[in-house]
Amino acid sequence: MKFLDQQKIYIRSGDGGAGCVGFRREKYIEFGGPDGGDGGRGGSVVIECVDNLNTLIDFRYQQHFKARRGEHGQGRNKNGKSAEDIILKVPIGTQIFQEDNEYLLGDLVRPGQRMVLARGGDGGRGNAHFKTSTNQAPRRAEDGWPGQEHWLWLQLKLIADAGLIGLPNAGKSTFLSATTRARPKIADYPFTTLHPNLGVGYVDGSEIVLADIPGLIEGAHEGAGLGDRFLGHVERCGVLLHLVDGAEDDVVKSYKTIRHELREYGDILSSKPEIVALNKIDALTSEATKEKQMALSEITRQDVVAISGVSGAGIERALRNVFSSVIEFRAIKEVAERSNENSEKIDDIAIGIIGADDD
C-alpha cells in the first residue's frame, strides 16, 4: 500500500428538504386544515478515526465528498426522510486544517473518535406549523436550510513510541528491520527510504512501536528534502533514537547537523529525550569504534551505544534503552491525561452548580 500523509479534499453537506404546503381532503370534512409535513435533514460529513489504516492514499483517488439532501415533506403530515451521513475513515494521528493549511480544526488520536466537518441543513417546516387563530389555511412553507461546504487539508502524523532519526544512509531502516517485522526497502545509497515506516518490536513481551523517517539533510526544518513533513511524523514520539553513521569521518559533525535541525524545527522535538547510537560498527575496527564513541559521549554527555544493524551487535541493548525511556514517557502521559480528566469533571460539576443556582 502506498503511503500518503497529506491531501486536500472538498466536502459538502446536504441541503435540508423543503416543507410541504398541503391540506386535509376527506369526504364529509369541510375544513380539514393544513397537513403539510416537514422536510428531512440533509446528510452531514463526518470524519472518523480507525485503527486499521496507516495512510491517506484513499483520498488521492477521491477528493470530493457530497452528502445527499433531505427528502421533501408530503401531505398528511408526512415528514421527509433525513439523508444518511457520509463517514470519512482516516488513520490514527490525522489532523484537519482549514484551506489555508494553517488553522487546526481537529486532531484525531483515538480509535472511534469522530468529528463533524460539515453539518447537514435542517429541513424546512410545512404549512401545518403556520396555522394560527386568524389564518386557518396557511399557504406558506419553508425551504430547507442549505448545507455547508469546505476545502480542507488532511495531514497524517504517525503515532509511535520512538522515532528513528539521522542523516541519509545512517542505517535507520536496517535497524527497524532488525528489531521488528517491518520490511522497509534497504540499499547502499542515500534516500532509499522515501516515506515513513512503522514497526512493532518486543522487549520482554512488551510492545514498542518504532517510526522510521527518511534521512534528514541540512535545511530540513525549512522544507529541504521534505524534511519538515518528515519531522512532523516524530512529533508524537516519546523518545528519539539518533543513529549516527560510524562510517562517517566526522561523527560529531553528523550529530550536530541533526541536532541543529531539531532545534530549528521547534522545542517540541529538541526537548524530547534522545538516545544516541553509533551504527555500522561492523565496518570499523575496535579502536575506531571506541574513539568515535568517546567523541560522541563528550558532546552528548551520555553513554553512546555501539550497534550494528547487519550483525545485530548492540541492537538489544539499544532497544532496551529506548524501551526504558518509553516507559517513563507513558507514565508521564498517563498522569497528564488523568489530570485533564479530573479538571474536566471539576468544570462539569462547577457548571452544574452554577446552573442550579440560576434556577
C-alpha positions in Angstrom: 0.0 0.0 0.0 1.4 3.4 -1.0 2.0 6.0 1.7 0.4 9.4 1.6 0.5 11.8 4.6 -1.2 14.9 3.1 -4.2 15.5 0.9 -6.6 18.3 0.1 -10.3 17.4 0.0 -13.6 19.1 -0.8 -16.7 18.4 1.4 -20.3 19.5 1.2 -23.1 18.5 3.4 -26.6 18.0 2.1 -29.3 20.7 2.0 -32.4 20.2 4.1 -35.6 19.1 2.4 -38.4 21.7 1.7 -41.6 21.8 3.8 -44.9 20.9 2.1 -48.0 23.0 1.6 -50.8 20.5 1.9 -54.4 20.4 3.2 -56.5 17.6 4.5 -59.0 16.5 1.9 -61.6 14.0 3.1 -65.2 13.4 2.4 -67.6 15.0 5.0 -64.7 17.0 6.4 -65.3 20.6 5.2 -62.4 22.3 6.8 -59.6 19.8 7.0 -56.9 22.3 7.7 -53.2 22.3 6.8 -51.3 18.9 7.0 -48.0 19.7 5.1 -45.1 17.7 6.6 -41.6 19.0 7.3 -38.6 18.4 5.1 -35.9 15.9 6.1 -32.4 16.9 7.3 -29.5 16.9 4.9 -26.7 14.4 5.3 -23.6 15.6 7.3 -19.9 14.8 6.5 -18.3 13.1 9.5 -14.7 12.1 9.9 -13.8 9.0 12.0 -10.5 7.7 13.3 -9.9 3.9 12.8 -7.0 1.8 13.8 -6.6 -0.4 10.7 -5.3 2.4 8.4 -1.9 4.0 8.2 -2.1 6.1 5.1 -4.3 8.7 3.4 -3.9 7.1 0.0 -7.6 6.5 -0.4 -8.2 10.3 -0.6 -5.8 10.6 -3.6 -8.3 8.9 -5.8 -11.4 10.6 -4.4 -11.2 14.1 -3.2 -14.8 15.3 -3.4 -17.4 14.2 -0.9 -21.0 15.4 -1.2 -23.8 14.3 1.1 -27.4 13.9 -0.2 -30.1 16.4 0.6 -33.1 15.5 2.8 -36.4 14.5 1.2 -39.2 17.0 0.9 -42.2 16.9 3.2 -45.5 15.5 2.0 -49.2 15.8 2.7 -50.9 14.0 5.5 -48.2 15.3 7.9 -45.6 13.1 6.4 -42.1 14.3 7.2 -39.3 13.8 4.7 -36.6 11.3 5.3 -33.3 12.6 6.6 -30.3 11.8 4.4 -27.5 9.5 5.5 -24.3 10.9 6.7 -21.0 10.4 4.8 -18.3 9.0 7.1 -14.7 9.5 6.1 -12.4 7.0 7.7 -8.8 8.1 8.5 -5.8 6.6 10.4 -4.9 7.5 13.9 -2.9 10.7 14.1 -4.8 12.6 11.3 -5.1 16.4 11.7 -7.7 18.5 9.9 -6.7 22.0 8.7 -8.6 24.8 7.0 -8.0 25.6 3.4 -5.1 27.8 4.3 -3.4 24.7 5.8 -2.6 26.7 9.0 -5.6 26.8 11.3 -6.0 23.4 13.0 -9.7 22.3 13.3 -9.2 18.9 14.9 -6.7 16.2 15.8 -7.8 12.5 15.9 -5.7 10.4 18.1 -8.0 7.7 19.4 -9.8 4.9 17.6 -13.5 5.7 17.3 -13.0 9.4 17.7 -15.4 11.4 15.5 -15.7 15.0 14.3 -18.5 16.6 12.2 -16.8 18.5 9.4 -20.0 19.8 7.7 -23.4 19.6 9.3 -26.4 18.9 7.1 -29.0 21.6 6.6 -32.2 21.4 8.7 -35.4 20.6 6.9 -38.0 23.3 6.2 -41.2 23.4 8.2 -44.5 22.5 6.5 -47.5 24.8 6.4 -49.0 22.9 9.4 -46.6 24.9 11.6 -48.0 28.3 10.4 -51.7 27.7 11.4 -52.9 30.5 13.7 -56.3 31.6 15.0 -56.5 34.2 12.2 -55.1 32.1 9.4 -56.6 28.6 9.4 -55.3 27.8 5.9 -51.7 29.0 5.5 -50.2 28.6 2.1 -46.7 29.1 3.4 -43.9 26.6 3.9 -40.1 26.9 4.4 -37.4 25.8 2.1 -34.7 23.6 3.6 -31.6 25.2 5.0 -28.5 25.0 2.8 -25.6 22.7 3.7 -22.0 23.7 4.4 -19.1 23.3 2.0 -15.4 23.5 2.8 -12.0 22.8 1.3 -9.9 21.1 3.9 -6.4 19.7 4.3 -5.8 16.3 5.9 -2.4 15.7 7.4 -1.1 12.4 9.0 1.4 12.4 11.8 2.3 8.9 12.8 1.9 7.9 16.4 4.8 5.8 17.7 6.6 5.2 20.9 10.1 6.0 19.5 11.3 7.7 16.3 14.5 6.9 14.4 16.3 10.0 13.1 19.6 10.5 11.4 21.3 11.6 8.2 20.6 9.7 4.9 22.1 6.2 4.8 22.7 6.1 8.6 21.1 2.6 8.9 17.7 3.5 10.3 15.7 1.2 8.0 18.2 -1.6 8.8 17.7 -1.1 12.5 13.9 -1.2 12.0 14.1 -4.4 10.1 16.4 -6.0 12.7 14.2 -5.1 15.7 10.7 -5.5 14.1 8.9 -7.5 11.4 8.7 -4.4 9.2 10.5 -4.9 5.9 11.4 -1.4 4.5 13.4 -1.0 1.4 17.2 -1.2 2.2 20.0 -0.3 -0.2 23.5 1.1 0.0 22.7 4.6 -1.2 21.2 7.7 0.4 17.5 8.4 0.3 16.5 4.7 0.0 13.6 5.4 2.3 11.1 7.8 0.7 8.3 7.7 3.2 7.9 6.9 6.9 7.6 3.3 8.1 6.2 1.8 11.3 7.3 -1.4 13.0 6.4 -3.2 16.2 9.1 -4.6 18.4 9.0 -6.5 21.7 11.1 -6.2 24.8 10.4 -8.8 27.5 7.0 -9.4 26.0 6.1 -5.7 26.0 5.2 -4.0 22.7 7.0 -0.9 21.4 6.2 0.9 18.2 9.1 2.4 16.2 8.8 5.0 13.4 11.5 5.2 10.7 11.5 8.5 8.8 13.6 9.3 5.6 17.0 10.8 6.2 17.3 14.5 7.1 19.6 17.0 5.4 20.7 20.5 6.2 17.8 22.9 5.9 15.2 20.1 6.7 13.4 22.4 9.1 12.8 24.8 6.2 11.4 22.1 4.0 14.6 20.9 2.3 14.1 17.4 1.1 10.6 17.5 2.6 12.3 17.4 6.0 9.6 19.5 7.7 7.0 17.0 6.8 9.1 14.0 7.8 9.9 15.6 11.2 6.2 16.0 11.8 5.9 12.2 12.0 8.1 12.1 15.1 6.4 14.9 17.0 4.3 12.5 18.9 7.1 10.1 19.8 8.1 9.8 23.4 11.8 9.3 22.7 14.2 9.8 19.7 16.8 7.2 18.7 19.5 9.1 17.0 21.6 6.9 14.7 25.0 8.2 13.7 26.8 6.5 10.8 30.0 5.1 12.1 31.5 5.1 8.5 31.5 9.0 8.5 34.8 10.6 9.0 33.4 13.3 11.4 30.6 11.7 13.5 30.4 14.8 15.8 29.5 17.0 12.8 26.9 14.5 11.7 25.3 14.6 15.1 25.4 18.4 15.3 23.7 18.6 11.9 20.7 16.7 13.1 20.5 18.5 16.4 20.5 21.8 14.7 17.6 20.8 12.5 15.7 19.6 15.6 16.3 22.9 17.4 15.3 25.0 14.4 12.1 22.9 13.9 10.9 23.7 17.5 11.1 22.8 21.1 8.6 20.0 20.6 11.4 17.9 19.1 14.6 19.4 20.6 13.3 18.8 24.2 12.5 15.2 23.7 14.6 12.5 25.3 17.3 11.3 23.0 19.3 8.1 22.8 22.4 8.2 20.6 23.8 5.1 18.9 26.9 4.7 16.8 25.8 2.5 13.9 27.7 0.3 11.4 30.4 -0.8 13.8 30.8 -3.9 11.7 32.7 -1.7 9.2 35.0 -0.3 11.9 37.9 -1.6 13.9 37.5 -1.8 17.7 39.9 1.1 18.2 38.0 3.3 15.7 34.7 2.3 17.4 35.9 3.3 20.9 37.4 6.6 19.5 34.1 7.7 17.9 32.1 6.5 20.9 34.2 8.7 23.1 33.9 11.7 20.8 30.1 11.4 20.7 29.9 10.8 24.5 31.8 14.0 25.2 29.3 16.2 23.2 26.1 14.3 24.2 27.1 13.7 27.8 25.6 10.2 27.7 26.7 6.7 27.2 26.7 6.1 23.4 25.6 2.6 22.4 27.6 1.0 19.6 25.4 -1.1 17.3 25.3 -2.9 14.0 22.1 -3.5 12.2 23.7 -6.1 10.0 25.4 -8.2 12.6 23.0 -7.5 15.4 25.7 -6.3 17.8 24.3 -4.0 20.5 20.8 -4.0 19.0 19.1 -5.5 22.1 20.9 -3.1 24.4 19.8 -0.1 22.3 16.2 -1.3 22.2 16.1 -1.8 25.9 17.4 1.8 26.5 14.7 3.1 24.2 12.0 1.0 25.9 13.0 2.3 29.4 12.6 5.9 28.2 9.3 4.9 26.6 8.1 3.6 29.9 8.8 6.9 31.6 7.1 8.8 28.8 4.0 6.6 29.1 3.8 7.1 32.8 4.1 10.9 32.4 1.4 10.9 29.7 -0.9 8.8 31.8 -0.6 11.2 34.7 -1.3 14.2 32.4 -4.4 12.5 30.9 -5.7 11.7 34.4 -5.2 15.3 35.5 -7.0 16.6 32.4 -9.9 14.2 33.0 -10.2 15.4 36.6 -10.1 19.0 35.6 -12.9 18.4 33.0 -15.0 16.7 35.7 -14.5 19.6 38.1 -15.5 22.0 35.3 -18.7 20.0 34.6 -19.5 20.0 38.4 -19.0 23.7 38.6 -21.2 24.3 35.5 -23.9 22.1 37.1 -23.7 24.1 40.4 -23.9 27.4 38.5 -26.9 26.2 36.6 -28.7 25.0 39.8 -28.1 28.5 41.4 -29.6 30.2 38.3 -32.7 28.1 38.7 
